[in-house]
Amino acid sequence: MLRTVILAASRSPQVERLVATAPFTRDLVRRFVAGAKTDDALRATRELVDDGLAVTLDNLGEDTVTPEQATATRDEYVGLLRRLAEAGLTPAAEVSVKLSALGQMFDEQLAYDNARAICAAAEEAGTTVTLDMEDHTTTDSTLDILAKLRKDHPSTGAVLQAYLRRTESDCRELATAGSRVRLCKGAYKEPESVAYQSAREVDKSYVRCMNILMSGDGYPMLATHDPRLIAIGEDRARWFDRGPERFEFQMLYGIRPEEQARLAGEGYTVRTYLPYGEDWYGYLMRRLAERPANLMFFGRAVLSKK
Ligand SMILES: Cc1cc2nc3c(=O)[nH]c(=O)nc-3n(C[C@H](O)[C@H](O)[C@H](O)COP(=O)(O)OP(=O)(O)OC[C@H]3O[C@@H](n4cnc5c(N)ncnc54)[C@H](O)[C@@H]3O)c2cc1C
């Protein structure tokens, strides 16, 4: 119920204005988002890298509907990659890209061309790109574009979502040498016909998919905050003798930072997904909806400013 209310608020321009202009918002946003500008992203990346974490940067954007918006996103990533390299932050920092932000919804060829330019810039900067996965209507298109990008840029990473019924089969396809695959539970509301609906089914699917990836030849990236799945990941790493250069854990910026530090301290590669950009509102509200307990933090921020 609370989740539905928060998700509704995430689509309301009135609530957005209220949240964006409220004096207490800054602390809340800063917990989950590096900031609005590229400089903020570089500063937060430096701090994380100094703490022994790897980073993947996400330029936040919602609803790309024109070629100009898509091109501006491409240019932002290309500029970001150049600055990461200049700051000596690659290869520890890579980028995560949503094809929808590059034009996938109205022109697949344009999205591919833009993604290709970002992959080329990443290669020049000495790092990699991962293609975020969006709702199930885009899965085939995203995997097709991934396959084309990998011809010239084989390190381009894929994301597979354990809640989709098809994902075990996709894991088998992608668990090949050099193939970087992020496994997450999945963040969109999907119909029963394509996705498991209960948390238990999704978790069981995650473990099956993890087994395929960890026993395969690729480079698994286990993206979850779930303590049970992390423990199973640690177990599989021992079982399949995967050291820190052969798989990694990934978590979102601001979520379970102590656990990120613990795993890094134990010698695992841990990558923090670091969002930045002007369009932080939708992202922030989705994080709050995922875990309404985060509203406590919101509440404390409000009270402490009174
Ligand atoms: C690096 C990364 C990249 C992602 N990329 C994508 C993508 O491309 N496409 C996509 O659809 N989704 C993506 N996601 C989102 C993902 O699909 C899930 O929606 C999100 O990660 C929540 O799932 P979870 O595995 O953490 O488990 P959940 O079921 O949300 O949480 C499981 C348990 O984790 C612990 N936990 C979770 N949050 C917190 C918290 N704030 N504080 C303390 N404990 C907590 C709790 O014990 C909770 O019970 C990504 C997630 C990560 C971490």
The ligand as a Gaussian input file, in Angstrom:
#p B3LYP/6-31G(d) Opt

LIG

0 1
 C       24.229000      -2.600000      -8.566000
 C       22.787000      -2.785000      -8.903000
 C       22.371000      -2.616000     -10.204000
 C       21.032000      -2.817000     -10.552000
 N       20.657000      -2.745000     -11.869000
 C       19.388000      -3.049000     -12.204000
 C       18.984000      -3.112000     -13.565000
 O       19.751000      -2.865000     -14.493000
 N       17.688000      -3.439000     -13.821000
 C       16.787000      -3.725000     -12.817000
 O       15.644000      -4.065000     -13.122000
 N       17.154000      -3.650000     -11.534000
 C       18.413000      -3.328000     -11.197000
 N       18.772000      -3.277000      -9.878000
 C       17.706000      -3.293000      -8.829000
 C       17.360000      -4.707000      -8.397000
 O       16.716000      -5.369000      -9.442000
 C       16.446000      -4.685000      -7.155000
 O       15.274000      -3.990000      -7.431000
 C       17.096000      -4.067000      -5.938000
 O       18.471000      -4.310000      -5.895000
 C       16.499000      -4.640000      -4.673000
 O       16.723000      -6.038000      -4.628000
 P       17.665000      -6.767000      -3.571000
 O       18.373000      -7.861000      -4.289000
 O       18.522000      -5.828000      -2.857000
 O       16.643000      -7.492000      -2.623000
 P       15.387000      -6.970000      -1.756000
 O       14.424000      -8.107000      -1.786000
 O       14.927000      -5.596000      -2.094000
 O       16.029000      -6.887000      -0.332000
 C       16.431000      -8.091000       0.275000
 C       17.008000      -7.816000       1.637000
 O       18.142000      -6.950000       1.508000
 C       18.234000      -6.152000       2.655000
 N       18.106000      -4.747000       2.270000
 C       17.602000      -4.254000       1.130000
 N       17.633000      -2.907000       1.141000
 C       18.169000      -2.548000       2.317000
 C       18.458000      -1.310000       2.950000
 N       18.149000      -0.130000       2.371000
 N       19.003000      -1.317000       4.168000
 C       19.272000      -2.480000       4.788000
 N       19.013000      -3.696000       4.248000
 C       18.472000      -3.727000       3.049000
 C       17.107000      -6.546000       3.562000
 O       17.541000      -7.564000       4.428000
 C       16.084000      -7.088000       2.589000
 O       15.168000      -7.958000       3.168000
 C       20.096000      -3.129000      -9.533000
 C       20.525000      -3.298000      -8.213000
 C       21.842000      -3.144000      -7.888000
 C       22.272000      -3.382000      -6.481000

